[in-house]
């Protein structure tokens, strides 16, 4: 049985958590393969009495909410242990079984000195800041590449852990003290903080690459869930305004230990409009009443940070780019309901850069920064979409919008979100 990847096709916050949760009852494993607690998923689950339960997940895979599904934190993730156990305790208090969670022994750990370094570096950059969440993600990935990182497995051997902490603090202690005038935690404080989680952590840790490949050998379904999104990928995103990990389908393999030959389906998640958090270029951004309308109706505030998201119209250029980079086989279009009540709905079909039309992403950063969207205007609709469960249930103009966006975006649209709950989804083509 092949593996399936779910990838954000914009700048994140597209609704990957809902899409993962939608598939969760049909898959056996859900794997988070990149990022850390610098992004979040919001999942709304309807109850038998008609009410709903809302869950905000930051570090945990969305599959942890699905009974019988094994959630996995892969080797490509960086783990803040305090956040991990705070999140687990919160779910347990709400009656969620978290006993199936498995964590890669090779995942790297976010230590206190990297959280401190992340925050002071961003302040130091001033107007050149990246827009990081300040949670230590970037510095931890930098340690990984510099081969001075601390991994989950190191926590269980105090001697090795102490040696590694001493080595990294010899360097980072100097940087924090002499450049930023900040006192770092001592070796003893850092070792004590990390070792405090060892006993509770131990039953969850294993060779997750082996676990997942054996699951595939048994014809079980493995779903690989990206944090962040294609336009935030460190290689393929709008660098340097990106995250520090690989958020594309290629990263799904390196971050989980599953080889590319076992990845058969790539589901790209796109919002019916576009949002972005943090700094960086955003051609269709709306700094007017229309942008505020999308933000208000779509509740566009960060799951992890609470920051208001920048909002703009749908950008078919970046959707085509994401389809190409990831090999997208199916798109899930989310939040179509947010566009209800608009007389005309603009869609960006190309860019104008200094008088030259670009139907694909410009090659260099400067051109993308100066890109002016070229719009097509589609007819809007006024009907409530929340009860729609088949494509035919949608009003004619909403169907026309989906079909037009599909033709522009490089892959078929297999599902459409018409509300925040798990059930509020129109399925055009089965995903699993």
C-alpha positions as CSV (number, residue, x, y, z in Angstrom):
1,X,0.0,0.0,0.0
2,X,1.5,3.4,-1.0
3,X,1.9,6.4,1.3
4,X,-0.1,9.6,0.9
5,X,1.2,13.1,1.6
6,X,-0.9,16.1,2.5
7,X,0.8,19.4,1.6
8,X,-0.1,23.0,2.0
9,X,-0.1,24.6,-1.4
10,X,0.0,28.3,-0.3
11,X,1.6,30.0,2.7
12,X,0.1,27.7,5.3
13,X,-3.2,27.8,7.3
14,X,-5.0,26.2,4.4
15,X,-6.9,23.7,6.5
16,X,-4.5,20.7,6.4
17,X,-5.7,19.6,9.8
18,X,-9.3,19.3,8.6
19,X,-8.2,17.4,5.5
20,X,-6.0,15.0,7.5
21,X,-8.8,14.5,10.0
22,X,-11.3,13.9,7.2
23,X,-9.1,11.0,6.0
24,X,-8.2,9.8,9.5
25,X,-10.8,7.2,9.8
26,X,-9.5,5.5,6.7
27,X,-5.8,5.6,7.4
28,X,-3.7,3.7,10.0
29,X,-0.9,6.1,10.6
30,X,-0.7,9.9,10.5
31,X,2.8,11.3,10.4
32,X,4.0,14.9,11.1
33,X,7.3,15.0,9.2
34,X,8.6,18.6,9.5
35,X,8.4,21.8,11.6
36,X,7.6,22.1,15.2
37,X,5.2,24.1,17.4
38,X,5.6,27.1,15.1
39,X,2.3,26.3,13.2
40,X,-1.0,24.9,14.2
41,X,-4.0,22.9,13.0
42,X,-7.6,23.6,14.1
43,X,-9.9,20.6,13.9
44,X,-13.6,20.9,14.6
45,X,-15.4,17.6,15.4
46,X,-19.2,17.4,15.5
47,X,-20.8,15.5,18.4
48,X,-23.9,13.3,18.5
49,X,-25.9,15.9,20.3
50,X,-25.3,18.4,17.4
51,X,-22.6,20.4,19.3
52,X,-19.0,20.5,18.2
53,X,-15.6,20.2,19.8
54,X,-12.8,22.4,18.6
55,X,-9.2,21.3,19.0
56,X,-6.1,23.5,18.4
57,X,-3.0,21.3,17.7
58,X,0.5,22.7,17.4
59,X,3.0,19.9,17.6
60,X,0.9,16.8,17.5
61,X,-0.3,15.2,14.2
62,X,-4.1,15.6,13.6
63,X,-4.5,11.8,13.6
64,X,-4.2,11.8,17.4
65,X,-7.9,12.8,17.4
66,X,-9.0,9.7,15.4
67,X,-9.6,6.5,17.4
68,X,-7.5,3.6,16.2
69,X,-5.1,5.7,14.2
70,X,-1.4,5.8,15.3
71,X,0.0,9.4,15.3
72,X,3.7,9.7,14.6
73,X,6.2,12.6,15.1
74,X,8.9,11.9,12.5
75,X,12.6,12.5,12.4
76,X,12.2,15.7,10.5
77,X,10.3,17.5,13.3
78,X,11.9,19.6,16.0
79,X,10.3,19.0,19.4
80,X,9.7,21.3,22.3
81,X,9.1,18.8,25.1
82,X,7.3,21.2,27.4
83,X,4.9,22.0,24.6
84,X,4.5,18.3,23.7
85,X,3.4,17.3,27.2
86,X,1.3,20.4,27.7
87,X,-0.6,19.5,24.5
88,X,-0.9,15.8,25.5
89,X,-2.2,16.7,29.0
90,X,-4.7,19.1,27.5
91,X,-6.1,16.3,25.2
92,X,-6.2,13.7,28.0
93,X,-8.2,16.2,30.2
94,X,-10.7,16.2,27.3
95,X,-10.9,12.5,27.2
96,X,-8.7,11.9,24.1
97,X,-6.6,8.7,24.2
98,X,-3.0,9.6,23.4
99,X,-1.4,6.3,24.2
100,X,-0.7,5.4,20.6
101,X,1.6,8.4,19.9
102,X,5.1,7.4,18.6
103,X,8.1,9.7,18.4
104,X,11.3,9.3,16.3
105,X,14.4,8.8,18.3
106,X,16.2,10.9,15.7
107,X,13.9,14.0,16.0
108,X,15.8,17.0,17.3
109,X,14.9,18.7,20.6
110,X,14.4,22.5,21.1
111,X,16.5,23.6,24.0
112,X,16.1,26.8,26.0
113,X,19.1,28.5,24.5
114,X,17.6,28.2,21.0
115,X,14.3,29.8,22.1
116,X,16.2,32.7,23.6
117,X,18.5,33.0,20.5
118,X,15.5,33.0,18.2
119,X,13.8,35.9,20.0
120,X,16.8,38.1,20.4
121,X,18.0,37.6,16.8
122,X,14.6,38.6,15.4
123,X,14.6,41.8,17.5
124,X,18.1,42.5,16.4
125,X,17.1,42.3,12.7
126,X,14.5,45.0,13.1
127,X,13.0,46.0,9.8
128,X,14.8,43.0,8.2
129,X,13.1,40.5,10.4
130,X,11.7,37.3,9.0
131,X,8.5,37.1,11.1
132,X,9.6,34.0,13.1
133,X,7.3,32.8,15.9
134,X,10.3,33.0,18.3
135,X,9.9,29.4,19.4
136,X,13.5,28.3,18.6
137,X,12.6,26.4,15.5
138,X,15.2,28.0,13.1
139,X,18.2,27.8,15.5
140,X,17.4,24.2,16.3
141,X,17.4,23.3,12.6
142,X,20.6,25.3,12.2
143,X,22.1,23.1,15.0
144,X,21.0,20.0,13.1
145,X,22.8,21.1,10.0
146,X,25.8,22.2,12.0
147,X,25.9,18.8,13.6
148,X,25.7,20.1,17.1
149,X,22.0,19.3,17.7
150,X,20.4,17.3,20.5
151,X,18.2,14.5,19.5
152,X,15.4,12.7,21.4
153,X,17.6,9.6,21.9
154,X,20.3,11.7,23.6
155,X,18.0,12.5,26.5
156,X,18.1,8.9,27.8
157,X,21.9,9.0,28.2
158,X,22.9,11.7,30.7
159,X,26.6,11.5,29.9
160,X,26.1,12.0,26.1
161,X,23.5,14.7,26.8
162,X,25.8,16.6,29.0
163,X,28.7,16.4,26.5
164,X,26.5,17.7,23.8
165,X,25.0,20.6,25.8
166,X,28.5,21.6,27.0
167,X,29.7,21.7,23.4
168,X,26.8,23.8,22.0
169,X,26.8,26.2,25.0
170,X,30.5,26.9,24.5
171,X,29.5,28.4,21.2
172,X,26.0,29.8,21.9
173,X,26.8,31.0,25.3
174,X,29.4,33.4,23.8
175,X,27.0,34.6,21.2
176,X,24.2,35.3,23.7
177,X,26.4,36.9,26.2
178,X,28.8,39.0,24.0
179,X,26.5,40.0,21.2
180,X,23.0,40.1,22.7
181,X,23.9,40.7,26.4
182,X,21.7,37.8,27.5
183,X,22.7,35.1,30.0
184,X,22.1,31.6,28.6
185,X,20.9,28.7,30.8
186,X,23.8,26.8,32.3
187,X,24.7,23.3,31.3
188,X,23.2,21.9,34.5
189,X,19.9,23.8,34.0
190,X,19.6,22.6,30.4
191,X,20.4,19.0,31.2
192,X,18.0,19.0,34.1
193,X,15.2,20.5,32.0
194,X,15.6,17.9,29.3
195,X,16.2,14.9,31.6
196,X,13.0,15.8,33.5
197,X,11.0,14.4,30.5
198,X,13.0,11.2,30.0
199,X,10.8,8.7,32.0
200,X,7.5,9.9,30.5
201,X,8.9,10.1,27.0
202,X,10.6,6.7,26.9
203,X,7.5,4.6,26.0
204,X,6.7,6.8,23.0
205,X,10.1,6.7,21.3
206,X,11.0,4.2,18.6
207,X,12.5,3.8,15.1
208,X,9.6,5.4,13.4
209,X,11.1,4.9,9.9
210,X,11.1,1.1,10.5
211,X,7.6,1.3,12.1
212,X,6.1,3.1,9.0
213,X,7.8,0.9,6.4
214,X,6.6,-2.2,8.1
215,X,3.1,-0.7,8.2
216,X,3.3,-0.2,4.4
217,X,4.5,-3.8,4.0
218,X,1.3,-4.9,5.8
219,X,-0.8,-2.9,3.3
220,X,-1.7,-0.3,5.9
221,X,-2.3,3.3,4.9
222,X,0.3,5.9,6.0
223,X,-0.7,9.6,5.8
224,X,2.2,12.2,5.8
225,X,1.1,15.5,7.1
226,X,3.1,18.7,6.4
227,X,3.6,21.6,8.8
228,X,3.6,25.0,7.1
229,X,3.3,24.9,3.3
230,X,5.0,25.0,-0.1
231,X,5.6,28.7,-0.3
232,X,7.3,28.5,3.2
233,X,9.5,25.6,2.2
234,X,13.2,26.4,2.8
235,X,14.2,25.4,-0.7
236,X,11.0,26.1,-2.8
237,X,9.4,29.0,-0.8
238,X,9.7,32.7,-0.9
239,X,13.2,32.7,0.6
240,X,14.3,34.2,3.0
241,X,10.7,34.6,4.3
242,X,10.3,30.9,4.8
243,X,10.4,28.3,7.6
244,X,13.5,26.2,8.3
245,X,12.3,22.9,7.1
246,X,11.1,21.0,4.0
247,X,7.3,21.4,3.8
248,X,6.9,19.8,0.3
249,X,6.3,16.2,-0.7
250,X,10.1,15.7,-1.0
251,X,10.3,16.6,2.7
252,X,7.7,14.0,3.5
253,X,10.1,11.3,2.6
254,X,13.2,12.7,4.3
255,X,11.3,13.7,7.4
256,X,9.6,10.3,7.9
257,X,12.1,7.7,6.6
258,X,9.7,6.5,3.8
259,X,11.4,6.3,0.4
260,X,10.0,8.2,-2.6
261,X,9.0,5.0,-4.4
262,X,6.3,4.4,-1.7
263,X,4.7,7.8,-2.1
264,X,1.8,7.4,-4.5
265,X,-0.6,10.3,-3.9
266,X,0.0,13.9,-3.0
267,X,-3.0,16.0,-1.8
268,X,-2.5,19.7,-2.0
269,X,-4.6,21.9,0.3
270,X,-5.6,25.3,-1.0
271,X,-7.9,27.9,0.5
272,X,-10.5,29.5,-1.7
273,X,-8.6,32.7,-1.1
274,X,-5.1,33.2,0.2
275,X,-3.6,34.1,3.5
276,X,-0.1,34.6,4.9
277,X,1.4,35.2,8.4
278,X,4.6,37.0,8.9
279,X,6.8,39.0,6.6
280,X,7.5,38.5,2.9
281,X,5.9,39.1,-0.6
282,X,2.2,38.5,-1.2
283,X,1.0,39.6,-4.6
284,X,-2.8,39.4,-4.0
285,X,-2.7,40.9,-0.5
286,X,-5.7,43.2,0.3
287,X,-5.0,46.1,2.6
288,X,-8.5,47.3,2.5
289,X,-12.1,46.5,3.5
290,X,-12.1,43.4,1.3
291,X,-9.1,42.0,3.2
292,X,-10.7,42.8,6.5
293,X,-13.9,41.1,5.4
294,X,-12.0,37.9,4.5
295,X,-10.2,38.0,7.9
296,X,-13.3,38.5,9.9
297,X,-15.6,36.0,8.1
298,X,-12.8,33.4,7.8
299,X,-11.6,33.9,11.4
300,X,-8.1,34.4,10.0
301,X,-6.0,34.5,13.2
302,X,-3.0,32.1,13.8
303,X,-3.8,28.9,15.6
304,X,-0.4,29.0,17.4
305,X,0.4,32.8,17.7
306,X,-3.1,34.4,17.5
307,X,-1.6,36.9,14.9
308,X,-4.0,38.3,12.4
309,X,-3.3,36.7,9.0
310,X,-2.7,38.8,5.9
311,X,-5.5,38.1,3.4
312,X,-5.8,38.2,-0.4
313,X,-7.6,36.7,-3.3
314,X,-7.0,33.2,-4.7
315,X,-3.6,33.0,-6.6
316,X,-3.7,30.4,-9.3
317,X,0.0,31.1,-10.2
318,X,1.2,29.8,-6.8
319,X,-1.3,26.9,-7.0
320,X,0.2,25.8,-10.3
321,X,3.6,26.2,-8.8
322,X,2.7,24.0,-5.8
323,X,1.2,21.4,-8.1
324,X,4.4,21.2,-10.0
325,X,6.8,21.2,-7.1
326,X,4.9,18.6,-5.1
327,X,3.5,16.4,-7.9
328,X,0.0,17.2,-6.6
329,X,-2.6,14.5,-7.7
330,X,-5.6,16.1,-5.9
331,X,-6.5,19.5,-4.4
332,X,-8.8,20.1,-1.5
333,X,-10.3,23.5,-1.7
334,X,-11.2,24.8,1.8
335,X,-13.3,27.7,3.1
336,X,-15.4,28.2,-0.1
337,X,-18.2,29.4,2.3
338,X,-16.1,32.5,3.3
339,X,-16.6,33.9,-0.3
340,X,-20.4,33.8,0.0
341,X,-22.0,37.2,-0.4
342,X,-19.5,38.7,-2.9
343,X,-20.9,40.1,-6.1
344,X,-17.7,39.3,-8.0
345,X,-14.8,37.1,-6.8
346,X,-11.4,38.0,-8.3
347,X,-8.9,35.2,-9.1
348,X,-5.2,36.0,-9.9
349,X,-4.3,34.2,-13.1
350,X,-0.9,35.8,-13.8
351,X,1.4,38.6,-12.7
352,X,2.5,41.8,-14.4
353,X,6.2,42.5,-13.6
354,X,7.3,45.8,-15.1
355,X,5.0,45.4,-18.1
356,X,5.8,41.7,-18.7
357,X,3.2,39.0,-18.1
358,X,4.2,36.0,-16.0
359,X,2.0,33.0,-16.1
360,X,4.4,31.1,-13.8
361,X,6.3,32.1,-10.7
362,X,9.0,34.6,-11.6
363,X,12.5,33.2,-11.4
364,X,14.0,35.8,-9.1
365,X,13.0,37.2,-5.8
366,X,12.9,40.8,-6.9
367,X,10.4,40.1,-9.7
368,X,8.1,38.3,-7.3
369,X,8.3,41.2,-4.8
370,X,7.2,43.6,-7.6
371,X,4.6,41.3,-9.1
372,X,1.2,42.9,-9.7
373,X,-1.7,40.4,-9.9
374,X,-3.7,40.1,-13.2
375,X,-7.3,39.2,-12.2
376,X,-10.2,37.4,-13.8
377,X,-13.5,38.2,-12.1
378,X,-16.0,35.4,-11.5
379,X,-19.6,35.7,-10.5
380,X,-20.4,35.4,-6.8
381,X,-23.2,33.8,-4.9
382,X,-25.4,34.6,-1.9
383,X,-26.7,31.1,-0.9
384,X,-25.6,29.4,2.3
385,X,-23.2,26.6,1.5
386,X,-22.9,25.0,4.9
387,X,-25.4,22.2,4.3
388,X,-24.0,21.2,0.9
389,X,-22.7,17.6,0.8
390,X,-22.6,17.0,-2.9
391,X,-21.3,19.1,-5.7
392,X,-24.8,19.5,-7.1
393,X,-25.9,21.0,-3.8
394,X,-23.8,24.0,-4.4
395,X,-25.3,27.0,-6.2
396,X,-24.4,27.3,-9.9
397,X,-21.9,30.2,-9.4
398,X,-20.1,28.4,-6.6
399,X,-19.8,25.3,-8.8
400,X,-18.5,27.5,-11.6
401,X,-15.9,29.1,-9.3
402,X,-14.6,25.6,-8.3
403,X,-14.4,24.5,-11.9
404,X,-12.7,27.7,-13.0
405,X,-10.1,27.5,-10.2
406,X,-9.5,23.8,-11.0
407,X,-8.8,24.5,-14.6
408,X,-6.2,27.1,-13.6
409,X,-4.5,25.2,-10.8
410,X,-2.8,22.2,-12.4
411,X,-4.7,19.3,-10.6
412,X,-8.3,18.2,-10.0
413,X,-10.2,19.5,-7.0
414,X,-11.4,16.4,-5.2
415,X,-13.0,17.9,-2.2
416,X,-14.4,21.3,-1.2
417,X,-14.7,22.7,2.4
418,X,-18.0,24.5,3.0
419,X,-17.7,25.1,6.8
420,X,-15.4,24.5,9.7
421,X,-16.7,21.1,10.9
422,X,-15.4,17.7,9.9
423,X,-18.7,17.0,8.1
424,X,-18.9,20.2,6.1
425,X,-17.1,18.9,3.1
426,X,-18.3,18.2,-0.5
427,X,-16.4,15.2,-1.9
428,X,-16.1,15.1,-5.7
429,X,-13.6,12.3,-6.0
430,X,-12.7,9.9,-3.2
431,X,-9.2,10.6,-1.8
432,X,-8.4,7.2,-0.3
